[in-house]
Amino acid sequence: MKEKRDEELMKLVNKKDRRALEELYDRYIKLIYSFVFKFTNGNAETTKEIVQLVFLKLWTTKSSYHSSKGKFVNWLLTVTRNVCVDYIRKDSIHTQNNQQMNPHLPVEIADPVDEIEKKLTFNEVAAAKSKLSTSQKRLIDLLYWKGFSLTEIAKMENEPVGTVKSRLHQSLKQLKKHLEVEDL
Amino acid sequence: MGRECENLLSFIADELNDNNKRKFEKHLQHCTECAKEYEIMTDAWHSLYLDIEEQKVPESLKAEVMDFVFIEDEKDRKLKSSFNINEWFSQLYRQFSPIAAALIVALMVLTIALSFSNMQLRNEVKESGQENIVPIEVLSTLSLQAADQTEGNINTGGSAVILQQGEAKSLVVQVRDLPRLEGSEVYQVWLLKNGKRKNAGIFKPDESGAGILTYELAQNLQFDQIGITVEPDQYSTEPRGKKIVGSS
């Protein structure tokens, strides 16, 4: 199992191989746990529940990962984020979480997962993000980390959905630009 | 920027329904502008997760996650294997809007009604078919003549035929050149057996004096002669009027 690639592991999981699921857990739990922890605003109990649902999703999903879908870690985190969004949409904590977020401090990761792009470090994204305006950061966080829909954000911002879309578009584009500059 | 291009952000945020998702994926294949932007957007989107702080994962979590997954999956499979009719119905219900559901119910009722009437029709056809299978046979024929040949109705006459089809027997009386009737008068057919008369129905002839009558004969009914009288109305149980025609 140890020497299997992520794609192979996921195929085995599709075939209900328990050891493959455990291997995926070992490889990615730190990333998934940290992601969900941030998504739930540091609620350990909710984080546990969501992590359980993420692995249940991986175990029962009909869809499989193909390398054509991009990097495995991106696919995995898309699955994770979808479970998070579904969870908070069912739960009332969604409204409670609707507050301005605290800026996140850059952190060192001692043990980065193989699949994480080497070029980008956690520092760099936080740094690039810090170069955006407060309202740009807020928009991105509402969408990505709070799981609000574009329509909901438009209501909160009191703006047409089209405007929110183009503001987000510009914000993400700028973020990407900042990341590239840092990369040089 | 086309209407489809506006869906880029919704696509990235996974907010499109399956249909629109497919549409946008198609759009991406030939809109170079969107394809370029999509690449930038997904790169930025997928870098966002890196803005996390590493957390220490509780030691006990692995066992809790694995237990949860395998127990839930087992439960789910048991649930699926035991066919749940309520779930099936509620899913069916969710599939259709109220109007569509009402339409379907109406169509179903119509279909059932039509099949039922079709079935009945088929049975009728079958029955009538069976009737047609059994041939009609002529049991006997009686010749009918005018009772009083002096009265200038010399041409008056006809025939009475007894028919049999399977178990059923019937009598057909056909007479021509009958004298014209007045008012409520009718012709009445009587079956005679040992001097007793039995009513076999009434009829009215047409302008030319031609009349016809069919009468279903009871199984055990027998008679020797037939007489036709003219009656003042249709209520006679015994002949009240004059005999016009009789079998010889």
HADDOCK unambig.tbl for C-alpha pairs under 7 A between the chains (distance, minus, plus):
assign (segid A and resid 30 and name CA) (segid B and resid 55 and name CA) 6.91 0.50 0.50
assign (segid A and resid 30 and name CA) (segid B and resid 57 and name CA) 6.31 0.50 0.50
assign (segid A and resid 33 and name CA) (segid B and resid 57 and name CA) 6.72 0.50 0.50
assign (segid A and resid 34 and name CA) (segid B and resid 52 and name CA) 6.64 0.50 0.50
assign (segid A and resid 34 and name CA) (segid B and resid 53 and name CA) 6.42 0.50 0.50
assign (segid A and resid 34 and name CA) (segid B and resid 54 and name CA) 5.44 0.50 0.50
assign (segid A and resid 34 and name CA) (segid B and resid 55 and name CA) 5.10 0.50 0.50
assign (segid A and resid 35 and name CA) (segid B and resid 49 and name CA) 6.95 0.50 0.50
assign (segid A and resid 35 and name CA) (segid B and resid 52 and name CA) 6.33 0.50 0.50
assign (segid A and resid 38 and name CA) (segid B and resid 52 and name CA) 6.59 0.50 0.50
assign (segid A and resid 52 and name CA) (segid B and resid 65 and name CA) 4.82 0.50 0.50
assign (segid A and resid 52 and name CA) (segid B and resid 68 and name CA) 6.52 0.50 0.50
assign (segid A and resid 52 and name CA) (segid B and resid 69 and name CA) 6.83 0.50 0.50
assign (segid A and resid 55 and name CA) (segid B and resid 69 and name CA) 6.65 0.50 0.50
assign (segid A and resid 56 and name CA) (segid B and resid 69 and name CA) 4.85 0.50 0.50
assign (segid A and resid 74 and name CA) (segid B and resid 46 and name CA) 6.20 0.50 0.50
assign (segid A and resid 107 and name CA) (segid B and resid 53 and name CA) 6.02 0.50 0.50
assign (segid A and resid 109 and name CA) (segid B and resid 54 and name CA) 6.49 0.50 0.50
assign (segid A and resid 122 and name CA) (segid B and resid 50 and name CA) 4.91 0.50 0.50
assign (segid A and resid 122 and name CA) (segid B and resid 51 and name CA) 5.82 0.50 0.50
assign (segid A and resid 125 and name CA) (segid B and resid 47 and name CA) 6.86 0.50 0.50
assign (segid A and resid 125 and name CA) (segid B and resid 48 and name CA) 6.95 0.50 0.50
assign (segid A and resid 125 and name CA) (segid B and resid 50 and name CA) 6.23 0.50 0.50
assign (segid A and resid 125 and name CA) (segid B and resid 51 and name CA) 5.89 0.50 0.50
assign (segid A and resid 126 and name CA) (segid B and resid 51 and name CA) 5.43 0.50 0.50
assign (segid A and resid 165 and name CA) (segid B and resid 9 and name CA) 6.13 0.50 0.50
assign (segid A and resid 169 and name CA) (segid B and resid 9 and name CA) 6.92 0.50 0.50
assign (segid A and resid 172 and name CA) (segid B and resid 41 and name CA) 6.27 0.50 0.50
assign (segid A and resid 172 and name CA) (segid B and resid 44 and name CA) 5.74 0.50 0.50
assign (segid A and resid 173 and name CA) (segid B and resid 40 and name CA) 6.63 0.50 0.50
assign (segid A and resid 173 and name CA) (segid B and resid 41 and name CA) 6.56 0.50 0.50
assign (segid A and resid 175 and name CA) (segid B and resid 44 and name CA) 6.58 0.50 0.50
assign (segid A and resid 176 and name CA) (segid B and resid 40 and name CA) 6.97 0.50 0.50
assign (segid A and resid 176 and name CA) (segid B and resid 44 and name CA) 5.21 0.50 0.50
